[in-house]
Structures are given as structure tokens and as C-alpha cells.
Amino acid sequence: MSKMSLELKRILVLALLIFSGSFLTADEKTDKVDKIFAQWDKTDTPGCALAVVKDGRIVYKQGYGMAKLEDGIAMTPDKQDDIRCL
């Protein structure tokens, strides 16, 4: 497993823990997740799409960074790509 994928998995787990806490408001939770992924939310780095599911519903989705660097295509939460699940 590469160092990047291990780091990304740790960050995704942290994001899930943030969303599972009931002591934060929705805006506080999404702000925290956005801060975690800020380092990938640039026009010169590969990005990722994130969806948080609670009780079978998507409660937050966001794209960070670029889907295709060479063509300048930004990542969106609806961008079709290989899906990874933790």
C-alpha cells in the first residue's frame, strides 16, 4: 500500500468520525471536512470526490482538486470515476 493511499484512508476515517459526532452542527462538520481536504483542493493536484452517507442517505458530498490535470477538469462529487470504499 502506498504512503499516499494510507494517509488518504486515515483522513477519510477522520472525516467519517467528524460526521458521526452529534455534538457539531452540520456547517461545523462540513467546514472541518473541507479543511481536512484543503491540501488536495488545488488546480495543480489530482483530487478526490467524497460522499458521507448516514442512514442510507448522502448527507454531504464534495469534490476537491482536479479530475484531469492535463485538461483542466475540476473534480466534482458527481464526476464518474472508480469508486473506493473504506
CORLIN-V186143 format. One record per residue. N is the residue number from 0. RES is the residue in three letters. SS is DSSP state (2 for helix, 1 for strand, 0 for the rest). PHI is phi in whole degrees, 0 to 359 (NA if undefined). PSI is psi in whole degrees, 0 to 359 (999 if undefined). Layout:
{{N,RES,SS,PHI,PSI} {N,RES,SS,PHI,PSI}}
This chain:
{{0,MET,0,NA,133} {1,SER,0,285,158} {2,LYS,2,299,320} {3,MET,2,296,316} {4,SER,2,290,326} {5,LEU,2,293,317} {6,GLU,2,296,317} {7,LEU,2,296,320} {8,LYS,2,297,319} {9,ARG,2,297,319} {10,ILE,2,293,320} {11,LEU,2,296,320} {12,VAL,2,297,318} {13,LEU,2,300,317} {14,ALA,2,299,318} {15,LEU,2,296,321} {16,LEU,2,295,321} {17,ILE,2,299,316} {18,PHE,2,288,336} {19,SER,2,280,343} {20,GLY,0,286,130} {21,SER,0,270,358} {22,PHE,0,274,355} {23,LEU,0,251,147} {24,THR,0,285,166} {25,ALA,2,300,316} {26,ASP,2,296,321} {27,GLU,2,295,322} {28,LYS,2,293,312} {29,THR,2,293,324} {30,ASP,2,298,319} {31,LYS,2,294,318} {32,VAL,2,296,315} {33,ASP,2,300,322} {34,LYS,2,294,322} {35,ILE,2,298,318} {36,PHE,0,268,4} {37,ALA,2,303,325} {38,GLN,2,294,340} {39,TRP,2,259,355} {40,ASP,0,267,65} {41,LYS,0,226,165} {42,THR,0,274,358} {43,ASP,0,241,16} {44,THR,0,228,149} {45,PRO,1,300,148} {46,GLY,0,245,195} {47,CYS,1,208,160} {48,ALA,1,245,142} {49,LEU,1,231,137} {50,ALA,1,226,134} {51,VAL,1,251,125} {52,VAL,1,247,130} {53,LYS,1,227,128} {54,ASP,0,53,40} {55,GLY,0,79,4} {56,ARG,1,240,144} {57,ILE,1,284,119} {58,VAL,1,259,345} {59,TYR,1,199,137} {60,LYS,1,216,143} {61,GLN,1,201,148} {62,GLY,1,251,144} {63,TYR,1,229,138} {64,GLY,0,74,208} {65,MET,1,248,141} {66,ALA,1,278,324} {67,LYS,1,215,99} {68,LEU,2,302,313} {69,GLU,2,294,338} {70,ASP,2,252,1} {71,GLY,0,67,32} {72,ILE,1,265,119} {73,ALA,1,285,150} {74,MET,0,283,137} {75,THR,0,232,161} {76,PRO,0,293,343} {77,ASP,0,262,1} {78,LYS,0,294,128} {79,GLN,0,283,131} {80,ASP,0,200,175} {81,ASP,0,296,135} {82,ILE,0,264,133} {83,ARG,0,246,144} {84,CYS,0,229,136} {85,LEU,0,257,999}}
